[in-house]
Amino acid sequence: MLTLIDRIRLKSPEQRAPFMRWVREVDYRACQDLPSVLRFQVFECPGGDGLDFFEIVEVSSAEAFDLDMRTPLFQTLVQRFSQMAELGDQFGGHLLEPGFERQR
């Protein structure tokens, strides 16, 4: 499994509400049709010093995600995203197993 982290900057402050609505109503739902995506989360960063959001994407493999990125579905997501925001830094890596997660 590969985890990718993307920094997101909105193109204008007025894009905050439409972007958040789009993530919840479109982007999250689209992941169901992208087989490589195992988990996808977007985090808001109020007062983030030029960083408005960041996203964490867990994928089965870089190769499988690359195939998903070539689909028409993914391209429509990129097109809409690009109207509201732009990607900043992007990086990724593999978890040093086992990690820790508290049961809630």
N, C-alpha and C positions, 0 to 999 in steps of 0.2 A: 504494500500500500504506500502511496506517495501522498504527502500533504503539501498543498500549494497555498501560499499566503499572498494576497494582492492588496496593495494600498489603493484607495479610491478617493479621488477628488472630484467634487461636483463642478460643473462648468459655471454654475451661478447658484447663489443661496436659494433662489426661487425653485430650484430643482429638488430640494430636500424632500418635500412631501410627495411629489410625483415619483421620485426615485424609490422612496420607501414603499409606496403603494405597489409600484411595478415589481419590486423584489418579492413582496409577499404574495401578490396575485399572479405573477407570470413566471419570474425567474425560479422561485422555489418549486413551483409545479412542473416546470419544464424538466427539472432534474430527474423526474420519474421516467422520462423518455431518453435519458442519456445513460446507457448501461454502465459506463465506467465510473460514474459519480456515486460514491458510497455515502458521502455526507457533504452538505453545503450549508454554510452559515455566514450571514452578513452581520457585522457589528457596527453600530453607530458610534461615532467619536465626537461628541459635542465639545467644542473648544479644542479640537485636535491639532491646532497649530498647522493648518494647511492640509490636514488629513480629515476627511469627512466620514469615511467608512473604511473598514477593511473586511475582507472575506477570507474564509478558510474553506478550502475545497479538498476533500479526501477522495482520491481516485484509486482504482484498482491497479493501474499502471500508467506510466507516461505514454506508452504506445497506444493503449486503449483510449485514453483521453484525447490523444491526437486524432484518432479516428472520429471520435464524437465531435471534435471541434470542426471537422470538415462537413458536418451534416447541415442541411438547410435549416433545421431547427436552431442549432447553435449559432449559425450566421445571423438569423433574425434576432437572437438575443444580443449578439454583439452590435448589430445595427442600432437597436433601441438604446442599449447601454451607452453607446458612443454619442447619442444625441443629448444625454443628460450628464455624463461623467467621463472621466478618463482614468486609466490605470497609471499609478505611480510605480513604485518599486514592486517587483514580484520576485519571490524566492520560494524554495520548497526543500523538502527533505523527507527522510524516513525516521519514524519514531524509534527511539532507543527503548526497546521493550523491557519490561512490561508497562512502564509508566505508572501513574496513580490516578484513580478516580474514586472519590468518595461516593458511596451509595446514598441516595437521597431518600 
